[in-house]
């Protein structure tokens, strides 16, 4: 979301899209390490042949 305007290229259009995406959304602020990082480490192990 921080770079939303740059990614879209048009500030007005970016604001309109973001407004529609987050209109009924709830923000969750999580603490701790990402589970994606842990899963990435598990899937990046070499597979035995």
C-alpha positions as CSV (number, residue, x, y, z in Angstrom):
1,X,0.0,0.0,0.0
2,X,2.9,2.3,0.6
3,X,3.9,2.4,-3.0
4,X,0.3,2.1,-4.4
5,X,0.3,5.4,-6.3
6,X,3.6,4.7,-8.0
7,X,2.6,1.2,-9.0
8,X,-0.7,2.4,-10.6
9,X,0.7,5.6,-12.1
10,X,-2.3,7.7,-11.5
11,X,-3.0,9.0,-8.0
12,X,-6.8,9.5,-8.5
13,X,-7.2,6.0,-10.0
14,X,-5.1,4.5,-7.3
15,X,-7.1,6.1,-4.5
16,X,-10.4,4.9,-6.1
17,X,-9.2,1.3,-6.4
18,X,-7.8,1.3,-2.9
19,X,-11.0,2.8,-1.5
20,X,-13.0,0.0,-3.0
21,X,-10.6,-2.7,-1.8
22,X,-10.5,-1.6,1.8
23,X,-14.0,-0.2,2.2
24,X,-15.2,-3.1,4.4
25,X,-11.8,-4.5,5.3
26,X,-10.3,-4.9,8.8
27,X,-6.6,-4.2,9.4
28,X,-4.7,-6.8,11.4
29,X,-1.3,-5.8,12.8
30,X,0.5,-9.0,13.4
31,X,3.7,-9.5,15.5
32,X,6.4,-12.1,15.1
33,X,8.0,-13.8,12.2
34,X,6.1,-14.5,9.0
35,X,5.0,-18.0,8.4
36,X,5.7,-17.5,4.7
37,X,9.4,-17.3,5.6
38,X,9.2,-20.5,7.5
39,X,7.3,-22.3,4.8
40,X,9.7,-20.9,2.1
41,X,12.6,-22.5,4.0
42,X,10.9,-25.8,4.1
43,X,10.1,-25.8,0.4
44,X,13.5,-24.7,-0.7
45,X,15.3,-27.8,0.7
46,X,16.8,-30.0,-2.0
47,X,14.7,-33.0,-2.8
48,X,16.3,-36.4,-2.4
49,X,16.7,-38.4,-5.6
